[in-house]
Amino acid sequence: MNIRWHLLGTGTAVPIGRGLPCNALKVNGDIYLFDTGEGCQERLFKAGLGVVKVRAIFISHLHGDHFFGLFGMIQSMHMLDRDKTLYIIAPDSLRQILITLQSKRIDSLGFNIEFIPIREGSVVYSDHHLSVKPFSVDHGVEAYGFSIEAKRRHAIRKIVYSGDTRPCNSVLEEARGADLLIHEATFTSHMRDEAYRQGHSTSLDAAIIAREARVKRLVLTHISSRYENGYELYIDAYRFFKNVIVGEDYMIVFP
């Protein structure tokens, strides 16, 4: 079974240099999205993935840079004659936004949307490829990370996506033994106070969690536009965890 994690947008709220947060997990021919910042659908097309094969979309929290791309994507799916159910897994307050859009009859979709509100501590979605369990993180609003178990031949690959968060025990516990940890690293440790004030982590924080959790590989994402390249973040993290990669837009990682 072919499992690939596509980093389509690795930036923060202002898309200077990097795209807004968007990640695609491709398992064989099916695609699962984790956050859909503005421009996500364009990046899916540019990466050769498209939107029709997206089975489920997971939204970590309702800050605009993590979900505003959802609505254009739904429209594109309709225009491309999608007919299969789309699963959207997100904080429950997104449900009302979707209901409002549908009630205004902006468009009549040719497919069903099944909304699944996030409930912490249990699997919220599973199919023949994977299962996904959300967990609360510390971002100042209702926010979640996701623990993903993807089937690969007779083995399981564990992938953990932190979403936006300050360093917290829930990420550490969920990441234990993971094959891949995708952790936000908005700033280096030189800006730790600013990171925490904004509800974010540093590259050093991510490295310490990866080391404590004994993950196999760490990928840093959600990088502030103040950094022209990833060198500073890499050095900041490498001191504490060697198998670290600074994510770049359109990078593909194999768990």
N, C-alpha and C positions, 0 to 999 in steps of 0.2 A: 504494500500500500504506500502510495506516494503522499508524504505530508510536507507541506511548505508553509512557512509564515512569511507573508509579504508585508513589509513596512512601506505603506504607501504615503503616509504623512507622518513626519517625525518631529514637527515643530509644536509651538504653543499657539496662543490665541491670535497672534498677529503673523500672517503668513509671509514673512520676509526670509527668503532663502530656503525655507522648509515649508512643506505643506501642513495643513491642519491635521489633527490626529485621525488616522484611519489605518486599520490593519485588516488584512485578509488572510484567513487560514484556509488553505486549499487542501482538501483531502480527496485524492483521486480527482474526479471531475466536479466535485461539489465545493462551494465557497461559503465561508462563514465570516461575517464582518464583526469586528470589535471596534466600536466607535466610528462615526461617519461625519467627520468635520466637513465643512463646506468645500466643494471641489472633489469629494471622494469618488463620485461616479466617473468623473473625467479621468482620474488617476487609475481607476479600475480598467477603463478602456485602454489607456496608454500602456498599462502593464500587460495587456492581452488577456485580461480576465473577464471583462464585461460584467453585466449586472443580471443577466437572465439566470445564471446558474447559482445565484446567491440563495441559499436555503434559509438562513437565519441571520438576524442582525442583533447584536448585543450592545446595548448602550450603557456605559459605566455610570454616567451622571448627566444631569441636564444643564450643564454649562454649554452655551451655544457652539463653541468650537468643537464639541464632541458629538453634536447630533443635528446641526442645521443642514447638513448634506443629505439627510434622510429623505426629505420631501421631494427633492428633485430626482432622487434615485427611484422612488416609487413611481413618479411620473414616467421616467424612462422605461421602467419595467412594463408599464401599461402600453406605452407606445411600441414596444418591441413584442407585444402580444403574449406576455407572460400569462400562463393559466394555472400554475401551481401555487398552492398556499405559501405565503411568506410569513415566517415566524419572527416577531419582534419581541425581544426580551429586554425590559428596561424598568426603571423606577415607575411606579404606578401613575404618577402625575403626567407622564407622557400619553397615557391612554386618552385623557380628556382632550389633549391637543389633537390627536388623530380623529377623535369623534367629532370635534368642532369642524375640522377640515372636511370630513365626509358629509356633515350635515349641511354645509354650505354648497354642496354639490359642485365643487370646483371641477371635479371630473368623476366619471363613473368607471371604476376600475374593472378590469376583466379577470381579476383574481381576488382571492380572499386574503385578508390579513388576520392572522391570529396573534393577538397581543397576550403576552405572558408577563404579569408583574413579577418583579424580582422578590423572592422570599429568601432571606439569608439562611444558610445552613443546610440546604437540600438541593438536589439536582433540579434545575429548572428547565433543562432541555436535554434530550438524548435522541439519538437515532443510530443507524447501523454503523456510523463512522466514529461517533464521539459522544461524550457526556460533559455537561458544563455545570459547575457549581459556583454561585456567586458568594462573595464574602465582603463584609463592610470594611471600608477604609476610612482614613482620617483626612477629610478634605474640606470640612466646614459646612458641607451640605450633604444630603443623602447621596452617597457615592459608594461604588463597589469595584472590587477587582473580580477576576474570574479564574477559576482553576479548571483546566481542560484536560480530559483524559481521552486521547485519540488512539484508536486501535491500529497497530501496525503488525501485520502478520500475526504471530502468536504473542506479541508483546504489547505493552501499553506505553505510549509516550505522554509524559506529563508536562504540560505547558501552563505557566502562570503569568497572567497579565495584570499588572498592578492598578491600571487606571491612574487617575491623579490622586496623590496622597502624600501626606507627611510620612516619614518612617514610622511604621507601626507594627505591633506584634502579629496582627492578623495576616499581613503579607508574609512575615517570617514563618509562621506556622503553616500556612497553605503552601509555601514554596519548598518545604522540606523535601529534599531528594528529587526535585524537579529536573527534568532534562533541559528545560529552557525557562528562564525567567526574563520577561520583558518588563522592565521597571522604569518608571519615569525618573528623569534626572534633569530637572529644569535648570539648575545652576551647579557650579562647582562648590566645594565646601567653603571657599572664600566668601560666598554669599549665603551662608547657612541661615542667618537670621532673616534675611529677605525671603528665602525659600519657605521657611516655616511660617512666616507671617502670611504668605500667600496660600498656604496649605499644600506645599510641594516638598520634594526631596532633593537632595544633592546627589551628585555622582558618587561621592564617598558613602553616603547613606545606603545607596543601592548596592554598592560593593560589600559593605559590612553585612547587609541582609543576605546577600548571595553566599558569602563565606559561612555565616552562621547556619544557614539552611542547607549548606552542602549541595548547592545546585551544580549542574554540570556546565552550564553556560549562561552568561548574563548579557543581555542586550539593553543598552541605555536608549531611551527615547524621550519625547516631550522636551526637546532641547530649546532653550531660550535663543532668540534671534541675536542676542548680544555676542554669541560665539560664532565666528566666521567658519570655523571647522571644529572637529571633535577632539582635537589634540589635548586641550586642557582638561576636558572631562575624562578622557582616556587615562591620562597620567594620574588624575585625582583618584580614579577607581582602581587602577592597576596596582597601586601600593597595597591594597587589601584583598583584591581578587584578580587572579591572573587571566582567567579565561573570559575576558570581557570584550565586547564589541560596542562601539558607538554607532547606533543606527543611523542610516541615511535613507532618504526617500528612494523607493523602488528597490531597496536591498531585499534579498531573499535569504531566509535562514532555514536550515533543515534541522528539526529537533532530533 
